[in-house]
Amino acid sequence: MQVAQKVAIVTGGGGGIGGAIAAALAAAGARVVVADIDGAAARAVADDIAAAHPGACVSTGADVSDPDAIAGLIAFAEHTFGPVDMYFANAGIAGAVGLDVAEAEWDRSFDVNVRAHIRAATQLIPGWLERGTGYFVSTASAAGLLTQIGSATYSVTKHAAVGFAEWLSVTYGDKGIRVSCLCPMGVDTPLLYAGRDSGDRLGAASTRAVTAAGAVLEPADVAAAVLAAVEAEQFLILPHPSVLEMYRRKGADYDRWLAGMRRYQHSLLDEN
């Protein structure tokens, strides 16, 4: 897959990984729609990109957990640039920590981290099947392969995002539909520090679990890994290579891995 001249939508594009992916796509010759629930943030990212690559990027505000908003976003992209070739389902939220979480908070985490992917794919896949081509990139997390200490909402929904991306690839991978799933560990964005800034002891452990486990990457580094994987049509995108070894250890001896994670959690809580 070559991204030049492709029409791409990037959700959660108002900064962080999404903003960096949008910039990398435009630099590679794609035409990009930056979408974010914060329309002003999306516009600022798009303006910066357009200054370097005139005509390559536009923006819109959209809550992509809403099916109608997704439909409007796709229509906007088609009106501006033409049929959508690539969809980067990148919007995500950290969610609450612990088990005492309101149903509404669980619903919001599922809506943003999982159902937004399902709703976008439901609208895009039929057209892609007719055209015989399309690319869906899901931003999940290393937490979707391993787990997230502290936040059940984040861990569960990111596991679900990985599972949905796998299903898309299995179901449509021989029909011209390409799928990739991004599973980074620590990236220097506000989402990484949401637990620490929550004032909750378990939340602080949640952030520390990630920052102590490996390097915290810059969004631009992650975006470069994403574009390289897309061009190679690689399913699993791991900007932190160590995640693969952790995943192998988990699968090799699940009980030992769980015991190790409990010990790790105890050590993190003892620090707070």
Solvent accessible surface area in square Angstrom, and as a share of the most:
residue,aa,sasa,rsa
1,M,32,0.14
2,Q,123,0.55
3,V,3,0.02
4,A,49,0.38
5,Q,123,0.54
6,K,56,0.24
7,V,2,0.01
8,A,0,0.00
9,I,0,0.00
10,V,0,0.00
11,T,1,0.01
12,G,17,0.16
13,G,0,0.00
14,G,19,0.19
15,G,33,0.32
16,G,28,0.27
17,I,23,0.12
18,G,0,0.00
19,G,8,0.08
20,A,17,0.13
21,I,1,0.00
22,A,0,0.00
23,A,42,0.33
24,A,23,0.18
25,L,0,0.00
26,A,5,0.04
27,A,67,0.52
28,A,38,0.29
29,G,30,0.28
30,A,1,0.01
31,R,79,0.29
32,V,0,0.00
33,V,0,0.00
34,V,0,0.00
35,A,0,0.00
36,D,20,0.11
37,I,116,0.59
38,D,72,0.37
39,G,22,0.21
40,A,59,0.46
41,A,28,0.22
42,A,0,0.00
43,R,133,0.49
44,A,56,0.44
45,V,27,0.15
46,A,3,0.03
47,D,84,0.44
48,D,106,0.55
49,I,11,0.05
50,A,30,0.23
51,A,86,0.67
52,A,70,0.54
53,H,64,0.28
54,P,115,0.73
55,G,61,0.59
56,A,14,0.11
57,C,9,0.05
58,V,43,0.25
59,S,27,0.18
60,T,36,0.21
61,G,46,0.44
62,A,14,0.11
63,D,49,0.25
64,V,11,0.06
65,S,10,0.07
66,D,59,0.31
67,P,60,0.38
68,D,114,0.59
69,A,26,0.20
70,I,0,0.00
71,A,46,0.36
72,G,40,0.38
73,L,3,0.02
74,I,17,0.09
75,A,55,0.43
76,F,71,0.30
77,A,0,0.00
78,E,85,0.38
79,H,166,0.74
80,T,51,0.30
81,F,33,0.14
82,G,16,0.15
83,P,80,0.51
84,V,1,0.01
85,D,21,0.11
86,M,0,0.00
87,Y,3,0.01
88,F,2,0.01
89,A,3,0.02
90,N,16,0.08
91,A,17,0.13
92,G,28,0.27
93,I,53,0.27
94,A,26,0.20
95,G,34,0.32
96,A,24,0.18
97,V,33,0.19
98,G,21,0.20
99,L,156,0.77
100,D,147,0.76
101,V,18,0.10
102,A,56,0.43
103,E,134,0.60
104,A,75,0.58
105,E,80,0.36
106,W,51,0.18
107,D,70,0.36
108,R,88,0.32
109,S,1,0.01
110,F,53,0.22
111,D,32,0.17
112,V,10,0.06
113,N,0,0.00
114,V,10,0.06
115,R,85,0.31
116,A,5,0.04
117,H,3,0.01
118,I,67,0.34
119,R,64,0.23
120,A,0,0.00
121,A,2,0.02
122,T,91,0.53
123,Q,65,0.29
124,L,10,0.05
125,I,8,0.04
126,P,75,0.47
127,G,30,0.29
128,W,3,0.01
129,L,68,0.34
130,E,157,0.70
131,R,102,0.37
132,G,39,0.37
133,T,47,0.27
134,G,1,0.01
135,Y,0,0.00
136,F,0,0.00
137,V,1,0.01
138,S,1,0.01
139,T,11,0.06
140,A,3,0.02
141,S,10,0.07
142,A,6,0.04
143,A,4,0.03
144,G,5,0.04
145,L,9,0.04
146,L,16,0.08
147,T,48,0.28
148,Q,22,0.10
149,I,13,0.07
150,G,12,0.12
151,S,6,0.04
152,A,33,0.26
153,T,0,0.00
154,Y,25,0.09
155,S,11,0.07
156,V,68,0.39
157,T,0,0.00
158,K,6,0.03
159,H,72,0.32
160,A,36,0.28
161,A,0,0.00
162,V,8,0.05
163,G,33,0.32
164,F,34,0.14
165,A,0,0.00
166,E,78,0.35
167,W,132,0.46
168,L,2,0.01
169,S,35,0.23
170,V,128,0.74
171,T,45,0.26
172,Y,39,0.15
173,G,37,0.36
174,D,149,0.77
175,K,114,0.48
176,G,25,0.24
177,I,2,0.01
178,R,71,0.26
179,V,10,0.06
180,S,0,0.00
181,C,0,0.00
182,L,0,0.00
183,C,0,0.00
184,P,8,0.05
185,M,28,0.12
186,G,1,0.01
187,V,8,0.04
188,D,63,0.33
189,T,19,0.11
190,P,115,0.72
191,L,69,0.34
192,L,19,0.09
193,Y,49,0.19
194,A,41,0.32
195,G,11,0.10
196,R,130,0.48
197,D,96,0.50
198,S,67,0.43
199,G,76,0.73
200,D,59,0.31
201,R,132,0.48
202,L,49,0.24
203,G,0,0.00
204,A,24,0.19
205,A,0,0.00
206,S,11,0.07
207,T,9,0.05
208,R,107,0.39
209,A,9,0.07
210,V,23,0.14
211,T,40,0.23
212,A,47,0.37
213,A,38,0.30
214,G,31,0.30
215,A,69,0.53
216,V,54,0.31
217,L,37,0.18
218,E,91,0.41
219,P,22,0.14
220,A,67,0.52
221,D,77,0.40
222,V,0,0.00
223,A,2,0.02
224,A,62,0.48
225,A,29,0.23
226,V,0,0.00
227,L,20,0.10
228,A,61,0.47
229,A,6,0.04
230,V,0,0.00
231,E,75,0.34
232,A,71,0.55
233,E,80,0.36
234,Q,89,0.39
235,F,56,0.23
236,L,41,0.20
237,I,3,0.01
238,L,33,0.17
239,P,21,0.14
240,H,10,0.05
241,P,107,0.67
242,S,53,0.34
243,V,0,0.00
244,L,62,0.31
245,E,75,0.34
246,M,53,0.24
247,Y,85,0.32
248,R,146,0.53
249,R,157,0.57
250,K,13,0.06
251,G,61,0.59
252,A,90,0.70
253,D,67,0.35
254,Y,120,0.46
255,D,112,0.58
256,R,181,0.66
257,W,35,0.12
258,L,70,0.35
259,A,29,0.22
260,G,24,0.23
261,M,45,0.20
262,R,134,0.49
263,R,154,0.56
264,Y,67,0.25
265,Q,55,0.24
266,H,112,0.50
267,S,51,0.33
268,L,2,0.01
269,L,31,0.15
270,D,119,0.62
271,E,109,0.49
272,N,85,0.43
